[in-house]
Amino acid sequence: MSQRRAILFHGTGAHPGVVWLPWLADRLTARGYDVEVPHYPGLNVEPLSSFLPKVLAAHVFDEEMVLVGHSGGAALLLAVLEHLDVRVDQALLVAGYCTPPNTEAEPVLQDSYDWSAIRASVDDLYFINSRDDPYGCDDVQGRTMFEHLGGTQIVRDDGHFGDVDQPFASFELLDRLIR
């Protein structure tokens, strides 16, 4: 079996050093994972049509891979999964969304999704959303993705799971969910 690998995608306007991303990277590294936490300042700024090919070219995806995305990074994972030619092990979308969650521009979203292609690209899929997400990346968004893709939906009351005004230094639930 090859080395277990994980890629953690930050959210809109963020970077690899925010919220629980460093903590999770350290936890997974300690468990033997090779972890990437790329910095994508163009996330949800650059149009997905030009941004997605850069993301796909920057990483090698395989059957042992775990993908984790927060907010805009979770929305990006939908497009990544739709365009993979390999089936990854797990994808965990934290505060993810598939339709505009508020009135802000969302260049990371596609107009439509090939839900069957997304589902065919991942063995184990989780949607973790809050009922009280201040940006609209809420449990309704999670339910919409769950209804299209199946998997597991987890609903919490944890805001945006980390933000400028919401310290969220660790996320034990994610560590438990990742095999």
N, C-alpha and C positions, 0 to 999 in steps of 0.2 A: 504494500500500500504506500502511496506517495505521501509526502509531507502535507499535513493539514494546513490550509491557508485561509486567511480572512482578509477582507477589505472592508474598512469602515469609512463610510462617506458622511462628511459633515453636511450641515444644512446651509441654506441661503445666507450669504453674508458672513459665514463663519469660517473656521479653520480647524486643523487637526488638534489644536490644543484646548478646545472648548469643552464644556460640560463633562460628560462621562467618557468621552472618546479616549483620552489618555489612560484612564483607569481600566477601561475594557481592553485596550491594546496591551497593557501590562498583564492583566489577568490571562488573556489568551496566550500571550508569549510564555508565561509561566506554565501554561498547560501544554506547551509544545507546538503551538501554532506559529507559522510565519505570517506576520501581520503587516499589512500596508494601511497607512492612513494618509492618503494623498490630499494635497491642497488644491482645490479647484475654485479659484476666485471667480471664474466665469460661470459657475453654477447658478442657474436661474437668472442670469444676466444675458449671456450669449444665447442665441436661438438654438434649440435642441438639434436642429438639422445640421449645424456645424459643430456643436459641442459634443454630441454623442459619439461621433466617429473618433474624436480625440480620446475620449474615455475608453472606448473599446480597444483602441490601439495601444493604450498605455498599460494595459493589464493582460495577464494570461489567466484565463478562466478554465477550471477543470472540475472534475466530479467530487473532489475533496474540499471544494471552496465553500466558505460561508460569507455571505454578503450582508452587511448591516448598514442601514441608512437612517439618518435623522432628518425629518422635515423635508426640505428640498432634496436632500440626499436620498430619502426614501422614495420620493416621486421619481427621481432619476433612476432608481433601481427598476421601476416598471419598464422603462425604455430599454435599459441594459438587458433585462431578462427577455424582453421581446426579441432582441436582436442577437442573442447568443446562439452558437451552433453546438453547444455542449450543455448537459444538464448539471447544474450545481447542487450541492447537498442541501444548503439552507439559505433562506433569505428572511431577514427580520426587518420590517418596515416600521420605524418608530415615528409617530406623529406624521405618518404618510398621508398622501392624498392623490386623487386621480382626476379631480375636477377643481376648478378655481375655488380655493377655500375662503377667499375674501376679495376685496376690490383691487388688490395689487396685481400688477402684471405677473404672469407665471410662465416665462419662456421654457421652463423645464417640462411642462405638460405637453402631451401630444393631443391633437384634436380627437383622436380615437385610438383605441388599443386593440391589438390582436390578443384577446384574453387567452385563447387556446395556446398560442405560441408562448405566452408568458408562463402559463401553467406547465407546459411541457419542458420548461427550462429549469425547474426547481423541484426537488423532492419534498422539502419541508418548508412551509411558508407561514410566517407569523405577521399579524397586523396588531400593533400595540398603539392604541390611541386613548386620549382622555376625553371625558365628557366636558371638561372645563378648559379645553385648549383655547387660548386667547386669540389664535390666528385662524381658527376654523378648521384646523387639521384634526378634527375630532372623531368621536366614535361613529358618527354618520359616514364620514369618509372611510373609516376602517370597514364598516359594514358594507359599503358599496363595493370595495375591493374584494372583500370576503365573498360576497354574493357572486361575483364574476369568477373568482379563482379558487374558492374553497380554502383549505388550510386551517389556521387557528386564529380567531380574533380574541384579543385581550383588551378589555376596557377598564381603564383606571380613572382616578380623579387626581392626576399629577400634572396638570397644566400642560406645558409644551415639553416636558421631560428635560428641562434645561433651557435657559435663555439668559439674556443679559441681567435680568432682574430675578432669575430663578436658579440659584446655585443647584447643581445636580451632579456632584462630584463622582458619584458611583451609581451603578445600576445593576444591582445583584440579580434582578429578574433576567436580564439578558445573559449574564454569566451562567445561570441555571438552564436557560433554554438552549444554549449552544452546546451541541454534543461534544 
